[in-house]
């Protein structure tokens, strides 16, 4: 389980949820205006949050896959914010597993 949390870059996922929540708050605020042309739906807001979370995971994992496939992972110094998770070069998961997870 730890290797999967590593490859999806779990520490960065809360940012996606915070931004989805911020967008929902803005939509809720503006839906209450007298001249609003839409209404706010908590269901759609939650669905959007889940979609944003899955999109974030997919982008991270596909980035891991294509960086590994191009060889850039072996030439890049990893930091917490760049260089990927290191799961593919370390052999924790296979490139095929990363591709399948990222493509969903």
C-alpha positions as CSV (number, residue, x, y, z in Angstrom):
1,X,0.0,0.0,0.0
2,X,2.9,2.4,0.8
3,X,4.3,2.1,-2.7
4,X,0.9,3.1,-4.2
5,X,0.7,6.1,-1.9
6,X,4.2,7.0,-3.0
7,X,3.4,6.8,-6.7
8,X,0.2,8.9,-6.5
9,X,2.1,11.5,-4.5
10,X,-0.4,11.3,-1.6
11,X,1.1,14.3,0.3
12,X,0.0,16.6,-2.6
13,X,-3.6,15.4,-2.9
14,X,-5.0,17.6,-0.1
15,X,-4.1,20.6,-2.3
16,X,-6.5,19.4,-5.0
17,X,-9.2,19.0,-2.5
18,X,-8.6,22.4,-0.9
19,X,-8.8,24.1,-4.4
20,X,-12.0,22.1,-5.2
21,X,-13.5,23.3,-1.9
22,X,-12.5,26.9,-2.7
23,X,-14.1,26.7,-6.1
24,X,-17.3,25.3,-4.5
25,X,-17.3,28.1,-1.9
26,X,-17.1,30.7,-4.7
27,X,-19.9,29.0,-6.6
28,X,-22.1,28.8,-3.5
29,X,-21.5,32.5,-2.8
30,X,-22.4,33.6,-6.3
31,X,-25.4,31.3,-6.5
32,X,-27.0,33.3,-3.7
33,X,-26.8,36.6,-5.6
34,X,-30.2,38.0,-6.8
35,X,-29.2,38.0,-10.5
36,X,-27.5,34.5,-10.4
37,X,-28.3,32.4,-13.5
38,X,-27.4,29.1,-11.7
39,X,-28.0,27.3,-8.5
40,X,-25.5,25.6,-6.3
41,X,-25.6,21.8,-5.9
42,X,-23.7,20.1,-3.1
43,X,-23.9,16.9,-5.1
44,X,-22.2,18.4,-8.1
45,X,-19.6,20.1,-5.9
46,X,-18.7,16.7,-4.3
47,X,-18.6,15.0,-7.7
48,X,-16.3,17.8,-9.0
49,X,-14.1,17.3,-6.0
50,X,-13.8,13.5,-6.6
51,X,-13.1,14.2,-10.3
52,X,-10.4,16.7,-9.5
53,X,-8.8,14.2,-7.1
54,X,-8.8,11.4,-9.7
55,X,-7.5,13.8,-12.4
56,X,-4.7,14.9,-10.1
57,X,-3.7,11.2,-9.4
58,X,-3.9,10.4,-13.1
59,X,-1.6,13.3,-14.1
60,X,0.9,12.4,-11.4
61,X,1.1,8.7,-12.3
62,X,1.2,9.3,-16.1
63,X,4.0,11.9,-15.4
64,X,5.9,9.2,-13.5
65,X,5.4,6.7,-16.4
66,X,6.5,9.0,-19.2
67,X,9.4,10.5,-17.3
68,X,10.6,6.9,-16.5
69,X,10.1,5.8,-20.1
70,X,12.0,8.8,-21.5
71,X,14.9,8.2,-19.1
72,X,14.7,11.6,-17.5
73,X,14.1,10.0,-14.0
74,X,17.6,8.6,-14.1
75,X,19.2,12.0,-14.9
76,X,17.2,14.2,-12.5
77,X,18.0,14.9,-8.9
78,X,14.8,14.2,-6.9
79,X,13.4,16.8,-4.5
80,X,10.1,16.8,-2.7
81,X,8.7,19.0,-5.5
82,X,10.3,17.6,-8.6
83,X,11.8,14.4,-9.9
84,X,8.8,12.2,-9.3
85,X,8.3,9.7,-6.5
86,X,11.2,7.4,-7.6
87,X,8.9,4.3,-7.5
88,X,9.6,3.3,-11.0
89,X,13.4,3.6,-11.0
90,X,13.4,1.8,-7.7
91,X,11.3,-1.1,-9.1
92,X,8.5,-0.7,-6.6
93,X,6.0,-0.9,-9.4
94,X,6.3,-1.8,-13.1
95,X,5.8,0.7,-15.9
96,X,2.8,-1.2,-17.0
97,X,1.2,-0.9,-13.6
98,X,1.8,2.9,-13.6
99,X,0.3,3.2,-17.1
100,X,-2.8,1.2,-16.2
101,X,-3.3,3.2,-13.0
102,X,-2.7,6.5,-14.7
103,X,-5.0,5.7,-17.7
104,X,-7.6,4.5,-15.3
